[in-house]
Amino acid sequence: MANILIVEDEKNMQEIIAEYMRRGGHTCFMADDGVDALMVLKNNPMDLMILDIMMPHLDGFSVCKMAREMSSLPIIMLTAKSGEDDKLKGYNLGADDYMTKPFSPKVLLAKANALLRRSSPLPADTVNAGKISIIPAAHQVFLDGHEIVLTHKEYELLSFFMANPGQIFSREQLLNRIWGYDFEGTNRTVDTHIKTLRQKLGSEGKHIVTLIRSGYKFEVTV
């Protein structure tokens, strides 16, 4: 069904994750460290990456940052820490979801499948707002005619906003809609992603309006 790259230096954990991904019908590629992971990404088309943070040679944060320069594939990061700082750092670098060790391999498979479903192209016409254009069938975003690269979550946020112009959404609503009800994180995740999304949109980031105590809305003036 999908090509999944598992980046984990603990062999036992690597095999457990791979076993459950294969049960879900997926093809698994393995990497023992960050350097190997980037080589696999460079030479093979991947649909999703499961990425451990603590690894030799090159840590997961560095791999996530470099992978984002190569691909917009969904990334699930694995961490042994339950604090939010590492998670926020990962989201800021482009991670789409997190699992805290120890975790259920069944839940990891469910999260992987959910991300793969959301990232699958769906036929649709071009959606336009201001100087922003989205081609949902290809998951492409253009700014004043020039393509820009968004992470999977940034794309989902922008697509959702543009599909619902003028509607106000609280941070909780955006978390549930974009990250899912089983998301392990805080409302700050929404703020972090919207900040980076605005930066990538440049002057068009003005369309994402912050409403104090209420949340956000996408507003296009005629």
C-alpha positions in Angstrom: 0.0 0.0 0.0 2.7 2.5 1.0 6.5 2.7 1.3 7.4 3.5 4.9 10.8 4.4 6.1 11.5 3.3 9.7 14.5 5.2 11.2 15.4 3.6 14.6 18.7 2.5 15.9 17.3 0.0 18.4 17.0 -3.2 16.3 14.3 -4.8 18.4 12.1 -1.7 18.3 12.8 -1.4 14.5 11.6 -4.9 13.9 8.5 -4.5 16.1 7.5 -1.4 14.2 8.2 -3.0 10.8 6.1 -6.1 11.7 3.1 -4.0 12.5 3.5 -1.8 9.4 3.7 -5.0 7.2 0.6 -6.3 8.9 -1.1 -3.1 7.6 0.0 -4.0 4.1 2.9 -1.6 3.8 6.4 -2.1 2.5 9.1 -1.2 5.0 12.6 0.3 4.5 15.0 0.4 7.4 17.6 2.9 8.5 19.8 2.5 11.7 20.8 6.2 11.9 20.1 9.6 10.4 22.8 9.4 7.7 21.3 6.1 6.3 17.8 7.6 6.5 18.7 10.5 4.2 20.4 8.1 1.7 17.2 6.0 1.6 15.1 9.1 1.1 17.4 10.4 -1.7 17.2 7.1 -3.6 13.7 5.8 -3.0 10.2 7.3 -3.1 8.8 7.2 0.4 5.2 7.8 1.4 5.8 8.2 5.2 8.7 8.2 7.7 8.7 7.0 11.3 11.7 8.8 12.9 13.3 8.3 16.2 14.9 11.5 17.8 17.8 10.0 19.7 20.2 8.3 17.2 23.9 8.2 16.6 25.7 10.3 13.9 22.6 12.5 13.1 19.7 13.0 15.4 16.0 13.0 14.4 15.6 16.7 14.5 18.4 17.2 12.0 17.0 14.4 9.8 13.5 16.0 9.9 14.8 19.4 8.9 16.8 17.9 6.0 14.0 15.6 4.9 11.7 18.6 4.7 14.1 20.1 2.1 13.7 17.0 0.0 10.1 15.9 0.5 6.7 16.8 2.0 6.1 13.2 3.1 4.3 12.8 6.5 6.7 12.3 9.4 5.9 10.6 12.8 8.6 11.3 15.3 9.4 8.9 18.2 10.6 10.3 21.5 11.4 8.9 25.0 10.5 12.3 26.6 7.0 13.3 27.5 7.7 17.0 27.8 6.3 19.4 25.2 9.5 21.2 24.2 10.9 18.4 22.1 7.5 18.0 20.4 7.2 21.7 19.6 10.7 21.7 18.2 9.8 18.7 16.0 6.6 20.3 14.8 8.4 23.5 14.0 10.9 21.5 11.9 8.0 19.9 9.9 7.0 16.8 11.9 3.3 15.8 11.5 2.8 13.7 14.6 4.5 12.2 17.7 4.5 9.0 19.6 6.0 8.9 23.2 7.9 5.7 24.2 6.7 3.3 25.3 3.8 3.2 22.8 1.3 0.8 21.3 2.5 -0.4 17.8 -1.2 -0.7 16.9 -1.8 3.0 17.7 1.3 3.8 15.7 -0.1 1.9 12.7 -3.4 3.6 13.1 -1.7 7.0 13.1 0.4 6.1 10.0 -2.7 5.0 8.1 -4.5 8.2 9.1 -1.7 10.3 7.8 -1.4 8.3 4.6 -5.2 8.7 4.0 -5.0 12.5 4.5 -2.0 12.8 2.2 -3.5 10.9 -0.6 -4.4 13.1 -3.5 -8.1 13.6 -4.2 -9.5 14.9 -7.5 -10.6 18.5 -7.3 -10.4 21.8 -9.2 -7.9 24.5 -8.3 -8.9 26.5 -5.2 -8.0 30.2 -5.2 -7.8 32.9 -2.6 -6.0 36.2 -3.2 -2.6 35.3 -4.8 -2.8 31.7 -3.3 -3.8 28.8 -5.5 -4.1 25.1 -4.4 -4.3 22.1 -6.7 -5.7 19.4 -4.3 -5.2 16.6 -6.7 -1.4 17.2 -6.6 -1.1 18.7 -3.2 0.6 21.7 -4.8 0.4 25.3 -3.5 1.3 28.3 -5.7 1.9 31.9 -4.5 1.5 34.4 -7.2 2.2 31.7 -9.8 5.2 30.3 -8.1 5.1 26.9 -6.3 5.9 26.9 -2.6 6.7 23.9 -0.4 4.6 23.3 2.7 4.7 20.5 5.2 1.8 18.1 5.2 0.2 19.8 8.2 0.8 23.3 6.8 -0.9 22.2 3.6 -3.9 20.7 5.5 -4.3 23.9 7.5 -4.2 26.1 4.5 -6.5 23.9 2.5 -9.0 23.7 5.4 -8.9 27.5 5.9 -9.5 28.2 2.2 -12.4 25.7 2.1 -14.0 27.6 5.0 -13.4 31.3 4.4 -14.7 33.7 7.1 -15.4 30.9 9.6 -13.8 31.2 13.1 -12.1 28.1 14.4 -10.8 27.6 17.9 -7.4 26.0 18.4 -9.1 22.9 19.8 -11.3 22.6 16.7 -8.2 22.9 14.5 -6.3 20.3 16.5 -9.2 17.9 16.2 -9.7 18.5 12.5 -6.1 18.5 11.4 -4.3 16.4 14.0 -7.1 14.2 15.2 -8.7 13.5 18.5 -5.8 11.2 19.6 -3.2 13.9 19.1 -0.5 14.0 21.9 0.2 17.7 22.2 -1.0 21.2 23.2 -2.7 24.2 21.5 0.7 25.7 21.0 1.2 23.3 18.1 -1.5 25.2 16.1 0.2 28.5 16.8 3.6 27.2 15.7 2.3 25.8 12.5 0.3 28.9 11.6 3.4 31.0 12.3 5.5 29.1 9.8 2.6 28.9 7.3 2.3 32.7 7.4 6.0 33.1 6.9 5.9 30.9 3.8 2.9 32.8 2.4 4.7 36.1 2.8 2.3 39.1 2.4 -0.5 36.7 1.7 -0.2 35.4 5.3 -2.4 38.3 6.2 -5.4 36.3 5.2 -5.0 34.1 8.3 -6.4 36.3 11.0 -5.9 35.8 14.7 -8.9 36.5 16.9 -7.9 37.0 20.6 -9.5 34.4 22.8 -11.4 32.9 19.8 -8.9 31.4 17.4 -8.3 31.9 13.7 -10.2 32.6 10.5 -9.2 32.9 6.8 -10.3 36.2 5.5 -10.1 37.4 1.9 -11.0 41.0 1.1 -12.5 41.7 -2.4 
